Amino acid sequence: MTTSSSSLLSGTDPALQRSVNEGLALVEKRLHDVVQSAHPMLTEAAAHLVDAGGKRFRPLLALLAAHLGDGVGDAVVDAAVVVELTHLATLYHDDVMDEARVRRGAESANTRWTNTVAILTGDYLFARASDLTAGLGTEATHLQSRTFARLVEGQIAETAGPANGEDPIAHHLKVLADKTGSLIATSARLGALMAGTDREVVDTVAEYGEVIGVAFQLSDDLIDVLSDSGESGKTPGTDLREGIATLPVLLARDDTALMAVLRGDLSSDAALSTALATLRAHPALELAREQLAGYVDRAREIALSLPEGSPRQALLALADYVLARTG
């Protein structure tokens, strides 16, 4: 993984860290098992992003939420696998839509194979996630279906753009809530639910998941501008080059001179480097940081309403990490 769970939970209860790490090891093995197919090409393509690693943020949150209840059992592990499979499936589809060439430091599936193979692989992972969800019960199945619907609605809303008269920033934040926050909320809800957690606590940790999910995406968007190393799993400046208006760009939209630079031809590395340097020096970056801090503060506030104990402390530490990772 590019970032270990130990890093994400730094400073939290060692016993909880051990339990979560053991759970993540089970999730990792299960992921590799369930992506197997009778067709060798599909098995190879489906394992491509599993093997590329990642933070496993969604399984991590499912496992943490489970510790608010009875802890990690087989159903919790399957729930964690479901949310990661769903996330990975969206990445295959995203890379086709974005014509991405790199994902998590490796060649994207659509580049290595074809768009068709990438799309079908994403569909296959959705199918495997649905099959696992069916074994978790009717409520989990409904939850997965509704989350999938929100993921699609968020993508459509992003593609369509804000309606006439709609605030572009409010539209963008709603897109993030649907495209990212919804699945992270489901990660927390499923983990807690499968661990027999009290319903009020399940609802609260799911609310935390949605807010921290938006914060996580906002931090990724800032890293895309600020990083030289591709910490978000993409080449720095990818969003700028693809013309994707993330929060820093939206906050600078009234600066005509800056927008002329950002909307210019960024196909060369030199042009992209200039655009990144210009945006980094703009006050919009600080405004975007303030928005991120607001979401993190809200996530911490929600976490503080959970029962006292090491899981709550870990969720607070996770919020701190999301803010700190942007430097």
Secondary structure, DSSP 8 states (H G I E B T S, - for coil): --S-HHHHTTTS-HHHHHHHHHHHHHHHHHHHHHT--SSHHHHHHHHHHHHH----HHHHHHHHHHTTTT---HHHHHHHHHHHHHHHHHHHHHHHHHT-SEETTEE-HHHHS-HHHHHHHHHHHHHHHHHHHHTT-HHHHHHHHHHHHHHHHHHHHHHH---TT--HHHHHHHHHIIIIIHHHHHHHHHHHHHTT--HHHHHHHHHHHHHHHHHHHHHHHHHHHH-SS-TTSS-TTHHHHTT---HHHHHTTT-HHHHHHHTS---SHHHHHHHHHHHHTSTHHHHHHHHHHHHHHHHHHHHTTS-SSHHHHHHHHHHHHHHHTT-
